[in-house]
Amino acid sequence: MDIGVIGCANIAMRSVIPAIKSISDFNLLAVASRSFEKANEYARKFECEAIEGYDNLIAREDIEAVYIPLPTGMHQEFVVKALQSGKHVIAEKSLGMNFSEVETMVNLAREKNLLLMENYMFEYHSQHKFVFDLINNNEIGELRLFRSTFGFPPLPKNNFRYDKKLGGGSLLDAAGYPIKAAQIFLGNNITVKASNLFIDKSLDVDIFGSAYLSGNSSIAAEIGFGFDNFYQCSYELWGSKGKITAERAFTPQPTFSPKIILEKDNDKKEFLIEPDNHFVNILKEFYRAATQRDFERHYTALLNQAKLQEEIRLLSTKNFIN
Ligand SMILES: NC(=O)c1ccc[n+]([C@@H]2O[C@H](COP(=O)([O-])OP(=O)(O)OC[C@H]3O[C@@H](n4cnc5c(N)ncnc54)[C@H](OP(=O)(O)O)[C@@H]3O)[C@@H](O)[C@H]2O)c1
């Protein structure tokens, strides 16, 4: 599949383009940037064509799919243009600024019969299958609560995550991971019951927050997220007989062995999971779903994720800071 990259982002250089290059089903044709110099720097490094201007890459008829690692606030414009020009799309998270944007993009993908996915790569790491096996082997008894946190210390002031117009804020960024993880373990029938966002008054951007999600009579999830937090990147499944903790749930590097901890019967076991490359795994799923035209499950995942993010925003008690 001939693929192009729209925006020479850090995440593209560090993780996604190397993953694309490692999969023989993909042929990286071109990278586009606002500046030719930057496109050229990436193109030389990754042995492909450099294109100045995102629209010029989208206009290329020989490109069948695009990866879009632009700030969230720019996704809708370029996702819509790419779908209109007949390309499958994998965009960075969060796909849209709100539910309505995501719904518009999903409706267009469906109308054009094209794949649209969001790059929540962590879901495709083998450590979660290991956790599911522990649960299915009844190691922790019945599930009582899911807890997950993703947050990190402040970013440089000029980072787009502090810019409201570009889709800034922790809800559209760090929160996406525990929200996705809650659905993986509790299913899709959950809604947000309570939430709290702490908003920087001068930036009008949420810096940290938390939420409580559950179905009508199902097990609940407590999640926390933020940009002004002690680093956390984990989830816990607390059961009637034990507890499982994934210590590096969302960001294990391809050479890193994440640790899964099982506590039960006054005992604590630690399992080191084989390194895995979730960026490669999600791209393989993108290729599979595109070539087998297996789109609906990905549209549903996009809508469910955006719905929960929207509910957190709408239900939130707004607390102003600074
Ligand atoms: N899945 C993951 O593991 C993961 C990890 C980190 C980030 N992300 C997501 O990936 C996306 C990019 O994040 P990043 O940290 O890689 O950011 P980044 O390095 O700042 O890249 C964003 C790119 O967007 C383009 N851009 C166009 N207009 C821009 C503007 N006004 N301000 C900033 N950039 C602009 C730039 O490309 P040109 O200069 O080439 O035009 C820039 O390199 C975000 O949606 C983020 O949520 C995902």
The ligand as an ORCA input file, in Angstrom:
! r2SCAN-3c Opt
* xyz 0 1
  N       0.083      7.845     19.436
  C       1.091      8.334     20.155
  O       1.845      7.616     20.810
  C       1.349      9.809     20.169
  C       2.442     10.328     20.865
  C       2.680     11.701     20.784
  C       1.808     12.523     20.064
  N       0.735     11.986     19.445
  C      -0.190     12.801     18.654
  O       0.481     13.143     17.446
  C       0.145     14.459     17.033
  C       1.443     15.252     16.924
  O       2.095     15.283     18.165
  P       3.681     15.574     18.297
  O       3.994     15.565     19.742
  O       4.447     14.676     17.428
  O       3.715     17.086     17.807
  P       4.702     17.938     16.898
  O       6.061     17.346     16.871
  O       4.553     19.350     17.350
  O       4.100     17.741     15.446
  C       2.963     18.342     14.954
  C       3.226     18.659     13.481
  O       2.069     19.289     12.956
  C       2.454     20.250     12.000
  N       1.810     21.547     12.292
  C       1.101     22.257     11.404
  N       0.649     23.383     11.942
  C       1.100     23.400     13.210
  C       0.971     24.341     14.266
  N       0.279     25.487     14.135
  N       1.585     24.064     15.439
  C       2.261     22.911     15.606
  N       2.407     21.971     14.628
  C       1.836     22.220     13.440
  C       3.961     20.374     12.029
  O       4.473     19.708     10.880
  P       5.272     20.498      9.725
  O       6.095     21.529     10.425
  O       6.068     19.440      9.086
  O       4.246     21.101      8.801
  C       4.376     19.637     13.289
  O       5.597     18.976     13.142
  C      -0.864     14.968     18.069
  O      -2.179     14.737     17.626
  C      -0.578     14.110     19.300
  O      -1.720     13.957     20.119
  C       0.496     10.653     19.486
*
